[in-house]
Amino acid sequence: MQVPFTKSVVTRLVACLMVGGVALSVGLGLTELHQARASLQLSLAQRITAVARNAQSLYRNADPGHRPEQLTEMLRLVASDPNVLALRIESAQGDRLQVGNWSLADDEPPAERHFSEFGGGFSSKVNLDRMTLASAPFQRDDRPVMLELLIDGAGAWAATRSEVMAKIRMQWLVLGVIALAGLWLVRRWFSSPFSVVSDCFTGGSGPAAFYDLAGELPGEFASLCEAIAGMLTRLECTSERLRQRELAFENLYQFAPAAILSLQPDGIILEANRRATVMFGLTLAPDLIGRNIRQFLETEDRDALGQSLHSLGTAHASRCELGLLVNQKRIDAVIESSPVRDADGTLLRIRMSILDVSQIKILQRQLADKGRLLNLIVDHMSDAIMLVDAGGKIAVHNQQLATLLHRRPESLTGDAYEFESFWSDIGILEQDEFITHMRQIEAEKDRPSHLRVRTRAGSFLFQGVPMRDGQGGYLGRLWVVQEITAHEQAERLVRQQANQLDALKRMGAELRDVTDLDAMLVRIAALMHEMIGVESVGIAIRCDHRGGRSKQVIHRGTGGYLLSVNRQLVDVIEQQVMPRVFDQQDVSYWPDLSRGEAWTSAFAQAGMTCLAAGVLKCALDVQGILWIARRGGERIERQHIQFLEAMLPLVAARIETAQFHEQMKRLELTDPVTSLPNRRHLEMAAAQLLKRPGHPWAAIVFNIDHFRELNDALGHEAADRLLARIGVSVRAKVRKSCDVGRMGGKQFMILCANTPREMAIAAADRVRKVIADTPVVLPDGSNWTLTASLGVASSPEDGHCPPDIFAVAGRRADDAKAAGRNRVVGDDLLHRRAS
């Protein structure tokens, strides 16, 4: 196995030497910097004292006949020290002589220092971080005079520090040479022999190869090779014995038809056959060895297995049914365990046989589920159902039949079916005719038949269906008794259903080519209002991001319209109705909106008193709700609810398709790295600007300078994150009416609507400063100065067609790059804006 470079002993040793040397060098450097700072303070104090005394002596001894220009020239010779930036002498009468550049003191306020006494030495420390103003009062002809010196402490310290850092770099160079020499010696004397032994070992060489190396290598490496050769010899002998044992194990276990395990008393697997390996979802039997059988069990079954294994201390065998967890799936299994004891009866190991009964369990559950489902369907059907077996007894019936006959459900099962008296409780009006038709139906065993019966409670349709087995044997007759409405109600219902079905087909046809979500919501509301025949139809689609408002449409007979987000009804639907319907997960119905609840007042103000709503579900999530409402005095009928239930999947599917189209459209127009508009989006936005003639607009193209080198230094992923951060910064700096997008690579573009050329150039300069202020830290800890080259083109000065404007702006961005980068070019004369 190849040892990683970072884990090599040689690497670690050299690293320790390097770290120690660097730490020593840094310590010495810091000490030398401290000493140099103290020495500089002393040197500056001495030189300032000398300049001050010379200037005082010159001023005291000056001939009164000297002109001020002559005195100034002599003071300039006195203040020739490079660290004295300016010198001035001012008397009590207001006479002033000064040399040097005193305007530097106005740019940066200096630190003030004073001489200890009149004509004394300078005992204060000069500020080495900025300029220092030293005041030295003295007397001339018994009159006070003030001498002021402007000292460049920061410049003196910078020069001294540069000298010290040059010495430190030389120390680091010597340290590097010593480290490389040490690395070469360690690799020659230690690493090379060790690599030979390691290569021989990783290459799978036998004992003979290591005995040969023992004669070639010196010292401890020879002893190591001999030890390895002896170990390999013993391993070969042991391997032969293990192969013999493995062959016996294969004969005992591998070809057994059942899954067999051998366990320790604590559940650790010692041996397993091929069938057990396959059952536990593994490739090789050794993958099971050493693992605890409990880790393959359901949590609640582990105690049961423990009790079963514990009982083997006294019993000869145990059996239990448990659930195995294999690849996150449950396998129902029957486990039979038997003990293996020594001569004293002590439990040594456990033999376990495992039988997979998952398919049997699944079949049993499926049969039970189908039975429960059939009973549930039968019990919840609106029609009365009864199965009369071939012996003329009631085998199965539902609750509706017992309710129809006003009898208890348990009193019907097993009773003899005599149709002459069985149906008397429902009050049949034409009893003789009913009995005659029933006799004819009972005599017919081959085909189904039906009979319409009028009773005091209304009209019923009796349907009898003969039931036969797979061999054609007669099992009995299934009776379905359905209550039917009057003829006029039936005709009206048929007409309504026909109209609704036609409207449903028309909805599917009219929505087939609609991809805009807003247009689809308005169209769905209009079609629903037309087909269902209620006063109000509404759709509410929840927002797909936190903090956003829902999108809602309502239709009240005068056309669909998107509701304003400030409307009270929108807030009620979004905050109250939609969460209630989501919790129900079914059609919710309020036949009478109570005025006692706060959320119903908005519907009452809109003239709606009853409401029904259903959930719009897509394949993965809940989209929103579809609701219908009626005004006072009207009610939502049963057919309205049924039609609403039927429409929910279709509406949800069409809305999901529209949302998918909008999402695909957004993806086609968005840059995947920065989430900004891409070139296609910007071209479409520029095309919209052409529809507003007479309004100036501009395009700003900017390229990130040296982006290829920056990409290599940061890495591709970090460079992508930097581009995204630049996009966010630029987007925050320009107006909201501007479109900021990425053209590709290092190039971005800003479209500025209603913006003349000068405003666009000013905006481009603000963008340049934003980019220049963006911090970039390289992996080595150094800072990268980020700049951009920007070009501006405007309409109508540079053309009217967007491709021409884009081309001019791109060319000017290239001109900015050629002119030195980090600038804005707004015309072909290379306008430069200094940073």
C-alpha positions in Angstrom: 0.0 0.0 0.0 1.4 3.4 -1.0 1.9 5.6 2.0 0.4 9.1 1.5 3.0 11.8 1.2 1.5 13.7 4.2 1.8 10.6 6.4 5.4 9.8 5.6 7.9 9.8 8.5 10.3 11.8 6.4 7.7 14.4 5.5 6.7 14.8 9.1 10.3 15.1 10.3 11.1 17.7 7.7 7.9 19.5 8.5 8.9 19.6 12.2 12.3 21.1 11.2 10.6 23.6 9.0 8.1 24.7 11.6 10.8 25.0 14.3 13.0 27.0 12.0 10.1 29.3 10.9 9.1 29.8 14.5 12.7 30.6 15.5 13.1 33.0 12.5 9.8 34.7 13.2 10.8 35.2 16.9 14.2 36.6 15.9 12.6 38.8 13.3 10.1 40.2 15.8 12.9 40.8 18.3 15.0 42.6 15.6 12.0 44.7 14.6 11.4 45.7 18.2 15.1 46.7 18.6 15.1 48.5 15.3 12.0 50.5 16.4 13.7 51.5 19.6 16.9 52.4 17.8 15.0 54.5 15.3 13.2 56.4 18.1 16.6 57.2 19.7 18.2 58.2 16.4 15.2 60.4 15.5 15.3 62.1 18.9 19.0 62.9 18.5 18.7 64.2 14.9 15.6 66.3 15.8 17.4 67.8 18.8 20.4 68.6 16.5 18.2 70.3 13.9 16.3 72.2 16.6 19.5 73.5 18.2 21.0 74.5 14.9 17.9 76.3 13.9 17.7 78.1 17.2 21.4 79.1 17.1 21.0 80.3 13.5 18.0 82.5 14.4 19.6 83.9 17.5 22.9 84.8 15.8 21.4 86.0 12.6 22.4 89.6 11.6 19.4 91.9 11.8 20.2 93.2 8.4 19.7 89.8 6.8 16.6 89.6 4.6 14.0 87.0 5.3 14.8 85.2 2.1 18.4 84.7 3.2 17.3 83.4 6.6 14.9 81.0 4.9 17.6 79.7 2.7 19.9 79.1 5.7 17.1 77.3 7.6 16.6 75.1 4.6 20.2 74.0 4.9 19.7 73.3 8.6 16.5 71.3 8.0 18.2 69.0 5.4 17.4 65.9 7.4 15.3 63.6 5.2 12.9 62.9 8.0 12.2 66.6 8.7 9.4 67.5 6.2 9.0 71.1 7.3 10.4 73.7 9.7 9.1 77.1 10.8 10.0 79.8 13.4 7.4 82.3 14.6 8.1 85.2 17.0 5.8 86.8 19.4 5.5 89.8 17.1 4.1 87.5 14.4 7.2 87.2 12.2 7.3 83.8 10.6 10.0 81.9 8.7 9.1 78.5 7.3 10.6 75.9 4.9 9.3 72.6 3.6 5.7 71.4 2.7 3.4 72.3 5.6 0.3 71.4 3.6 1.0 67.7 4.5 -0.1 68.6 8.1 -3.5 69.7 6.7 -4.1 66.3 5.0 -3.4 64.3 8.1 -3.4 65.7 11.6 0.0 65.0 13.1 0.8 63.9 16.6 2.1 66.7 18.8 5.3 66.4 20.8 7.2 69.0 22.9 10.9 69.6 23.8 11.5 69.2 27.5 12.5 72.8 28.2 13.7 76.0 26.5 16.6 74.9 24.3 16.6 71.4 25.9 16.7 68.1 24.2 13.9 66.2 22.6 12.8 63.5 25.1 9.4 62.5 23.7 9.0 59.6 21.3 8.3 60.3 17.7 5.0 58.7 16.4 6.1 56.1 13.9 2.6 55.6 12.5 2.0 59.1 11.2 3.6 62.6 11.1 4.8 64.3 14.4 4.7 68.0 15.1 7.5 68.9 17.5 7.4 72.2 19.3 10.7 73.8 20.7 10.3 77.2 22.3 13.3 79.4 22.9 14.2 83.1 23.4 15.8 85.7 21.3 16.6 89.1 22.9 14.5 88.0 25.9 11.5 87.5 23.7 9.8 84.1 23.3 10.1 82.4 19.9 8.4 79.1 18.8 10.2 76.6 16.6 8.0 73.9 15.1 9.3 70.8 13.2 7.1 68.5 11.0 8.7 65.0 11.3 7.9 62.0 9.0 7.9 59.2 11.5 6.0 56.7 9.3 8.4 57.1 6.4 11.4 56.6 8.7 9.8 53.5 10.2 8.9 52.1 6.7 12.5 52.4 5.5 13.9 50.8 8.7 11.3 48.0 8.5 12.2 47.3 4.9 15.9 46.8 5.9 14.9 44.4 8.7 12.5 42.4 6.5 15.3 42.0 3.9 17.5 40.4 6.7 14.6 38.1 7.7 14.1 37.0 4.2 17.7 36.1 3.9 17.3 34.0 7.1 14.4 32.2 5.6 16.4 31.4 2.5 19.2 29.9 4.6 16.6 27.9 6.5 15.1 26.6 3.3 18.5 25.5 2.0 19.2 23.7 5.3 15.8 22.0 5.3 16.3 20.7 1.7 19.7 19.4 2.6 18.3 17.6 5.6 15.5 16.1 3.5 18.0 14.8 1.0 20.1 13.2 3.7 17.1 11.6 5.5 15.8 10.2 2.2 19.2 8.8 1.3 19.9 7.1 4.6 16.4 6.1 5.8 13.6 6.5 3.3 15.2 4.6 0.4 15.9 1.3 2.3 12.4 1.5 3.9 10.8 2.0 0.4 12.5 -1.1 -0.9 11.1 -3.2 2.0 7.7 -1.6 1.6 7.5 -2.2 -2.1 8.5 -5.8 -1.6 5.8 -6.2 1.1 3.0 -4.5 -0.9 4.0 -6.5 -4.0 3.0 -9.7 -2.4 6.5 -11.2 -2.3 7.1 -14.5 -0.6 9.6 -15.4 2.2 12.4 -16.0 -0.2 12.4 -12.4 -1.5 12.7 -11.0 2.1 15.5 -13.4 2.9 17.4 -12.0 -0.1 16.7 -8.4 1.0 18.1 -9.3 4.5 21.5 -10.0 2.9 21.5 -6.8 0.9 20.2 -4.2 3.3 22.3 -3.0 6.3 21.6 -2.9 10.0 18.1 -2.9 11.4 16.5 -3.3 8.0 18.1 -6.7 7.6 16.6 -7.8 10.9 13.2 -6.5 9.8 13.3 -8.5 6.6 14.3 -11.7 8.4 11.4 -11.2 10.8 8.9 -10.6 8.0 10.2 -13.7 6.1 9.7 -15.8 9.3 6.2 -14.4 9.7 5.2 -15.2 6.1 6.5 -18.7 6.5 4.2 -19.3 9.5 1.3 -17.7 7.7 1.6 -20.1 4.8 1.5 -23.1 7.2 -1.6 -21.6 8.9 -3.3 -20.9 5.6 -3.1 -24.5 4.6 -4.8 -25.6 7.7 -7.5 -22.9 7.2 -8.1 -24.1 3.7 -8.8 -27.6 4.9 -11.2 -26.3 7.5 -12.9 -24.1 4.8 -13.4 -27.2 2.6 -15.2 -29.0 5.4 -17.3 -25.9 6.1 -18.3 -25.8 2.4 -19.4 -29.4 2.5 -21.6 -28.9 5.6 -23.2 -25.5 4.9 -22.9 -24.1 1.4 -25.2 -26.4 -0.4 -27.9 -26.7 2.2 -31.4 -25.7 0.9 -32.2 -23.6 4.0 -30.5 -20.5 5.5 -28.3 -21.8 8.3 -26.2 -19.8 10.8 -23.9 -20.8 13.6 -24.0 -18.3 16.5 -22.3 -17.6 19.7 -24.6 -17.5 22.8 -24.5 -13.7 22.6 -25.7 -13.7 19.0 -22.4 -13.1 17.1 -22.4 -15.0 13.8 -19.6 -17.6 13.5 -20.6 -19.4 10.2 -23.2 -18.9 7.5 -24.1 -20.8 4.3 -24.7 -19.5 0.8 -28.5 -19.4 1.3 -28.1 -17.2 4.4 -25.8 -14.8 2.5 -28.4 -14.4 -0.2 -31.2 -13.9 2.3 -29.3 -11.1 4.1 -28.6 -9.3 0.9 -24.8 -9.9 0.9 -22.4 -11.1 -1.8 -20.1 -13.3 0.2 -20.6 -15.4 3.3 -17.6 -13.9 5.2 -19.5 -10.6 5.1 -21.8 -12.1 7.8 -19.1 -13.5 10.1 -18.6 -11.5 13.2 -21.8 -9.5 13.0 -24.6 -9.8 15.5 -27.8 -11.3 14.4 -29.8 -8.6 16.3 -28.6 -5.9 13.9 -30.7 -7.6 11.1 -33.9 -7.5 13.2 -36.6 -5.0 13.7 -36.2 -3.1 17.0 -39.3 -4.5 18.5 -38.3 -8.1 17.6 -34.8 -8.1 19.3 -36.2 -8.8 22.7 -38.2 -11.7 21.3 -35.1 -13.3 19.8 -33.2 -12.7 23.0 -35.9 -14.6 25.0 -35.9 -17.4 22.4 -32.1 -17.8 22.6 -32.1 -17.6 26.4 -34.6 -20.4 26.6 -32.0 -22.7 24.9 -30.2 -22.9 28.2 -32.9 -25.4 29.3 -34.8 -26.4 26.2 -33.7 -28.5 23.3 -35.0 -26.1 20.6 -37.0 -22.9 20.2 -39.1 -21.4 17.4 -40.3 -17.8 16.8 -41.5 -15.5 14.0 -39.5 -12.3 13.6 -38.9 -9.5 11.0 -35.5 -9.2 9.4 -34.2 -5.9 8.0 -32.4 -6.4 4.8 -31.4 -3.4 2.6 -34.0 -1.3 4.5 -36.7 -3.9 3.7 -38.6 -6.2 6.0 -38.5 -9.9 5.6 -40.9 -12.0 7.6 -39.1 -15.1 8.8 -39.6 -18.2 11.0 -36.5 -18.9 13.0 -35.8 -22.3 14.6 -32.8 -22.6 16.9 -31.1 -25.6 18.5 -28.2 -25.6 21.0 -24.7 -27.2 20.7 -23.3 -28.2 24.1 -20.1 -29.7 25.4 -19.8 -32.9 27.5 -20.7 -30.9 30.7 -23.9 -29.5 29.1 -22.5 -26.0 28.7 -23.9 -24.0 25.8 -21.2 -23.5 23.2 -23.0 -22.2 20.2 -26.4 -22.1 18.5 -27.5 -23.6 15.2 -30.1 -21.4 13.6 -32.3 -22.2 10.6 -34.2 -19.3 8.9 -37.3 -19.8 6.7 -38.5 -16.8 4.6 -42.3 -16.5 4.9 -42.6 -13.0 3.5 -44.5 -14.1 0.4 -46.9 -16.1 2.5 -47.4 -13.1 4.8 -47.9 -10.8 1.8 -50.5 -13.1 0.3 -52.3 -13.3 3.6 -52.3 -9.6 4.0 -53.5 -9.1 0.4 -56.4 -11.5 0.9 -57.3 -9.8 4.2 -57.0 -6.3 2.6 -59.1 -7.4 -0.3 -61.7 -8.8 2.0 -61.7 -5.6 4.1 -61.8 -3.5 1.0 -64.7 -5.4 -0.4 -66.6 -5.1 2.8 -65.8 -1.4 3.0 -67.0 -0.9 -0.5 -70.2 -2.9 0.0 -71.0 -1.1 3.3 -70.4 2.4 2.0 -72.3 2.0 -1.3 -75.4 4.1 -1.5 -77.4 1.2 -2.9 -78.8 -1.7 -0.9 -76.9 -5.0 -1.8 -77.7 -8.5 -0.9 -76.3 -11.9 -2.0 -78.6 -14.9 -1.9 -76.8 -18.2 -2.1 -77.9 -21.3 -4.1 -79.7 -22.6 -1.0 -82.0 -19.5 -0.8 -80.3 -17.9 2.3 -78.9 -14.5 2.7 -75.1 -14.8 2.6 -73.9 -11.2 2.4 -75.6 -7.8 2.7 -74.7 -4.2 3.5 -75.9 -1.6 6.0 -78.1 0.1 3.4 -80.2 -3.0 3.0 -80.9 -3.2 6.8 -81.7 0.5 6.9 -84.1 0.1 3.9 -86.0 -2.7 5.7 -85.8 -1.1 9.1 -84.1 -4.2 10.6 -80.8 -4.8 12.5 -77.9 -6.0 10.3 -77.1 -9.1 12.4 -80.7 -10.3 12.1 -80.5 -10.7 8.3 -77.4 -12.9 7.8 -78.4 -16.5 7.4 -82.2 -15.9 7.1 -84.2 -17.7 4.3 -85.0 -15.4 1.4 -88.7 -15.5 0.6 -89.4 -12.6 -1.8 -93.2 -12.7 -1.2 -92.8 -11.3 2.3 -89.2 -10.1 2.4 -89.8 -6.8 0.8 -93.2 -6.1 2.5 -91.7 -3.5 4.9 -90.9 -1.0 2.1 -94.6 -0.8 1.1 -94.8 -2.1 -2.4 -97.8 -0.6 -4.2 -98.4 -3.2 -7.0 -97.8 -6.3 -4.8 -99.2 -8.9 -7.2 -97.4 -7.6 -10.2 -94.2 -7.5 -8.2 -94.5 -11.1 -7.1 -95.2 -12.2 -10.7 -92.0 -10.5 -12.0 -89.9 -11.8 -9.2 -90.9 -15.3 -9.9 -89.9 -14.8 -13.5 -86.5 -13.5 -12.4 -85.9 -16.3 -10.0 -86.7 -18.8 -12.7 -84.0 -17.2 -15.0 -80.6 -18.5 -14.0 -78.5 -17.4 -16.9 -78.8 -13.7 -17.5 -79.3 -10.6 -15.3 -82.6 -8.8 -15.1 -84.1 -5.7 -13.5 -87.4 -4.6 -12.2 -88.7 -1.1 -11.5 -90.9 -1.0 -8.3 -93.0 1.8 -6.9 -93.4 2.0 -3.1 -94.8 4.4 -0.6 -91.2 5.8 0.0 -90.5 6.3 -3.7 -89.4 4.3 -6.7 -86.7 1.6 -6.6 -84.8 -0.3 -9.3 -84.3 -4.0 -8.4 -81.4 -5.6 -10.3 -80.6 -9.3 -10.1 -77.3 -10.7 -11.3 -76.7 -14.5 -11.3 -73.3 -15.4 -9.8 -71.3 -18.4 -11.0 -67.9 -19.9 -10.2 -65.0 -20.6 -12.6 -66.5 -23.9 -13.7 -69.9 -22.3 -14.4 -71.6 -23.6 -11.3 -74.5 -21.5 -9.9 -73.6 -19.8 -6.6 -76.6 -17.5 -6.1 -78.0 -14.2 -7.1 -76.7 -10.7 -6.3 -79.5 -8.2 -5.7 -78.9 -4.5 -6.0 -81.7 -2.2 -4.9 -81.3 1.4 -6.0 -83.6 4.3 -5.2 -84.4 6.4 -8.2 -85.9 9.9 -8.4 -89.0 11.1 -10.3 -89.0 11.1 -14.1 -88.7 14.9 -14.3 -85.7 14.9 -11.8 -84.1 12.1 -13.8 -84.5 14.0 -17.1 -83.1 17.2 -15.5 -80.2 15.3 -14.0 -79.5 13.6 -17.4 -79.5 17.0 -19.1 -77.2 18.5 -16.4 -74.8 15.6 -16.7 -74.8 15.8 -20.5 -74.1 19.5 -20.3 -71.4 19.0 -17.8 -69.8 16.3 -19.8 -69.8 18.5 -22.9 -68.4 21.3 -20.9 -65.7 19.0 -19.5 -64.7 17.9 -23.0 -64.7 21.6 -24.1 -62.5 22.5 -21.1 -60.0 19.8 -22.0 -60.0 21.1 -25.6 -59.8 24.8 -24.8 -57.0 24.3 -22.2 -54.9 22.0 -24.3 -52.8 24.9 -25.8 -52.9 27.3 -22.9 -49.5 27.5 -21.2 -49.8 30.9 -19.3 -50.8 30.2 -15.7 -52.8 33.5 -15.2 -54.7 33.0 -18.5 -55.4 29.4 -17.6 -56.8 30.2 -14.1 -59.1 32.8 -15.6 -60.3 30.4 -18.3 -60.8 27.5 -15.9 -62.9 29.8 -13.6 -65.1 30.9 -16.5 -65.6 27.3 -17.8 -66.4 26.1 -14.3 -68.9 28.9 -13.8 -70.6 28.0 -17.1 -70.7 24.2 -16.5 -71.6 23.9 -12.8 -74.2 26.6 -12.7 -73.4 28.4 -9.4 -73.0 32.1 -8.7 -69.3 32.1 -7.8 -66.3 29.9 -8.7 -62.8 30.6 -7.4 -59.3 29.2 -7.7 -56.5 29.8 -5.1 -53.0 28.7 -5.9 -50.5 29.0 -3.0 -47.2 30.6 -3.5 -44.2 28.3 -4.0 -41.8 30.4 -1.8 -42.0 31.5 1.8 -43.4 35.0 2.4 -45.2 35.2 -1.0 -48.9 35.8 -1.6 -51.2 33.3 -3.1 -52.5 33.7 -6.7 -56.3 33.8 -6.8 -59.1 34.1 -9.5 -62.8 34.4 -9.0 -65.7 34.3 -11.5 -69.1 35.7 -10.7 -70.8 35.8 -14.0 -69.3 39.0 -15.4 -65.9 37.6 -16.4 -62.9 36.3 -14.5 -60.4 38.7 -13.0 -57.3 38.4 -10.9 -58.1 39.6 -7.4 -55.9 42.3 -5.8 -53.6 41.1 -3.0 -55.1 43.8 -0.8 -58.6 42.5 -0.9 -60.2 41.1 2.3 -61.5 38.1 0.5 -58.0 37.1 -0.7 -56.6 37.3 2.8 -59.5 35.2 4.2 -59.1 32.5 1.5 -55.3 32.4 1.9 -55.1 32.5 5.7 -58.3 30.7 6.7 -60.0 28.7 4.0 -57.0 27.2 2.3 -55.4 25.7 5.5 -58.8 24.2 6.5 -59.3 22.5 3.1 -55.7 21.2 3.1 -56.3 19.6 6.5 -59.4 17.9 5.3 -57.7 16.5 2.1 -61.2 16.1 0.7 -64.1 18.2 -0.5 -65.1 20.5 2.4 -68.7 21.7 2.5 -70.2 24.6 4.5 -74.0 24.6 3.7 -74.5 27.6 5.9 -71.7 30.0 6.6 -72.1 31.0 10.2 -71.6 34.6 11.1 -70.0 33.6 14.3 -66.6 32.9 12.7 -64.5 35.8 11.6 -63.5 34.4 8.2 -67.0 34.0 7.0 -67.7 37.8 7.2 -65.7 38.4 4.0 -67.9 35.9 2.1 -71.1 37.4 3.6 -70.0 40.8 2.4 -69.6 39.4 -1.1 -73.1 37.9 -0.9 -72.1 34.3 -0.5 -73.7 32.1 2.2 -72.8 28.5 1.3 -69.4 27.2 0.2 -67.7 24.0 -1.0 -64.0 23.6 -1.7 -61.6 20.8 -2.8 -57.9 20.3 -2.8 -55.9 20.6 -6.0 -53.1 18.0 -5.8 -50.3 17.5 -8.2 -48.1 14.4 -8.3 -45.8 15.6 -5.5 -47.5 18.4 -3.5 -50.7 20.3 -2.9 -51.2 23.3 -5.3 -54.2 25.0 -3.9 -58.0 24.8 -3.7 -61.0 25.0 -6.1 -64.1 26.4 -4.5 -67.7 27.2 -5.4 -70.2 29.4 -3.5 -73.9 30.4 -3.8 -75.8 33.4 -2.5 -78.6 33.5 0.1 -81.6 31.3 -0.5 -79.7 28.9 -2.8 -77.9 25.7 -1.9 -75.1 23.6 -3.3 -76.6 20.4 -4.6 -75.2 16.9 -4.5 -74.4 17.0 -8.2 -72.4 20.2 -7.7 -70.2 18.4 -5.1 -69.8 15.4 -7.3 -68.9 17.5 -10.3 -66.4 19.5 -8.2 -64.7 16.2 -7.1 -64.5 15.1 -10.8 -63.0 18.3 -11.9 -60.3 18.6 -9.3 -57.8 16.1 -10.9 -58.2 17.7 -14.4 -57.8 21.2 -13.1 -54.8 20.2 -11.0 -53.2 18.5 -13.9 -53.7 21.5 -16.2 -52.3 23.9 -13.6 -49.3 21.7 -13.0 -48.7 21.7 -16.8 -48.9 25.5 -16.9 -46.5 25.8 -13.9 -44.1 23.4 -15.6 -44.2 25.5 -18.8 -43.5 28.7 -16.7 -40.7 26.9 -14.8 -39.1 25.7 -18.1 -39.4 29.2 -19.5 -37.7 30.6 -16.5 -34.9 28.0 -16.7 -34.4 28.8 -20.4 -34.0 32.5 -19.6 -31.8 32.2 -16.5 -28.0 31.8 -16.1 -27.5 28.6 -14.0 -24.3 30.0 -12.2 -25.5 33.5 -11.1 -29.3 33.0 -11.3 -29.3 36.2 -13.4 -31.0 36.6 -16.8 -29.0 35.1 -19.6 -28.3 36.4 -23.1 -31.6 35.3 -24.5 -33.5 37.0 -21.7 -31.6 40.3 -22.3 -32.3 40.1 -26.0 -36.0 39.7 -25.3 -35.9 42.6 -22.8 -34.1 44.8 -25.4 -36.7 43.9 -28.0 -39.4 45.2 -25.6 -37.6 48.5 -25.4 -37.9 49.0 -29.1 -41.7 49.1 -28.6 -41.3 52.5 -26.8 -40.0 54.8 -29.5 -38.7 58.2 -28.3 -37.4 56.8 -25.0 -33.6 56.6 -24.7 -32.1 53.4 -23.4 -28.5 52.2 -22.9 -26.5 48.9 -22.6 -23.6 48.5 -20.2 -21.2 45.6 -20.9 -18.5 44.9 -18.4 -15.8 42.2 -18.3 -14.1 41.0 -15.2 -10.3 41.8 -15.6 -7.8 39.0 -15.5 -10.6 36.5 -14.8 -8.8 33.5 -16.3 -5.9 34.0 -13.9 -8.4 34.6 -11.0 -10.3 31.4 -12.0 -7.1 29.4 -11.9 -6.1 30.8 -8.5 -9.5 30.3 -6.8 -10.7 27.2 -8.5 -13.8 26.7 -10.7 -16.4 26.5 -7.9 -15.1 29.4 -5.9 -14.9 31.5 -9.1 -18.6 30.7 -9.9 -19.5 31.8 -6.4 -17.6 35.0 -7.0 -19.5 35.7 -10.2 -22.8 35.1 -8.3 -21.7 37.6 -5.6 -20.8 40.2 -8.2 -24.2 39.8 -9.8 -25.9 40.4 -6.4 -23.7 43.4 -5.7 -24.4 45.0 -9.1 -28.1 44.2 -8.9 -28.3 46.1 -5.6 -26.5 49.1 -7.0 -28.5 49.8 -10.1 -32.1 50.9 -10.4 -34.9 48.4 -10.1 -36.0 49.1 -13.7 -32.6 47.9 -15.0 -32.0 44.4 -16.1 -28.7 42.8 -14.9 -27.7 39.7 -16.8 -24.7 37.4 -17.6 -23.8 37.1 -21.3 -21.4 34.3 -20.6 -18.0 33.6 -19.1 -16.7 36.8 -17.5 -19.0 39.1 -19.4 -22.1 40.8 -17.9 -24.6 43.3 -19.3 -27.0 45.9 -17.8 -30.0 47.2 -19.8 -31.1 50.6 -18.6 -34.5 51.7 -19.7 -35.3 55.5 -19.9 -31.6 56.3 -19.4 -29.7 58.8 -21.6 -26.0 58.3 -22.3 -24.6 60.5 -19.4 -26.7 58.8 -16.8 -25.7 55.4 -18.2 -22.0 56.4 -18.0 -22.5 57.5 -14.4 -24.2 54.2 -13.5 -21.4 52.3 -15.2 -18.9 54.2 -13.0 -20.8 53.2 -9.9 -20.8 49.6 -11.0 -17.0 49.8 -11.6 -16.5 51.1 -8.0 -18.8 48.4 -6.6 -16.7 45.7 -8.3 -13.4 47.4 -7.2 -14.7 47.3 -3.6 -15.5 43.6 -3.7 -13.0 41.7 -1.5 -11.4 38.6 -2.9 -9.2 36.4 -0.7 -7.1 33.8 -2.5 -6.5 30.3 -1.0 -3.0 31.3 0.1 -4.4 34.2 2.2 -3.4 37.0 -0.1 -5.9 39.6 -1.4 -6.8 40.0 -5.1 -7.7 43.4 -6.4 -10.8 42.9 -8.5 -11.5 45.3 -11.4 -13.7 45.5 -14.5 -13.6 47.1 -17.9 -16.9 48.7 -18.9 -18.3 49.8 -22.2 -21.5 51.9 -22.6 -23.6 52.2 -25.7 -26.9 54.1 -26.0 -29.9 54.5 -28.3 -30.4 56.5 -30.4 -26.7 57.9 -30.4 -25.2 54.5 -31.3 -28.0 53.0 -33.2 -31.5 51.5 -32.7 -31.2 47.8 -33.2 -30.3 45.8 -30.0 -27.6 43.7 -31.7 -25.9 46.8 -32.9 -26.1 48.4 -29.4 -24.8 45.2 -27.8 -21.9 45.1 -30.3 -20.9 48.7 -29.7 -21.0 48.3 -25.9 -18.9 45.1 -26.1 -16.3 46.8 -28.4 -16.0 49.7 -25.9 -15.5 47.3 -23.1 -12.6 45.8 -25.1 -11.3 49.4 -25.6 -11.5 49.9 -21.8 -9.4 46.8 -21.4 -6.9 47.9 -24.0 -6.6 51.3 -22.3 -5.5 49.8 -19.0 -8.6 48.2 -17.5 -10.6 49.4 -14.4 -12.3 52.2 -16.4 -15.5 53.1 -18.3 -15.6 53.9 -22.1 -18.7 55.7 -23.1 -17.8 56.6 -26.6 -15.1 55.9 -29.2 -12.8 58.5 -27.6 -11.9 56.3 -24.6 -13.4 58.3 -21.7 -11.5 57.3 -18.6 -12.8 57.5 -15.1 -9.9 57.0 -12.6 -10.6 54.8 -9.6 
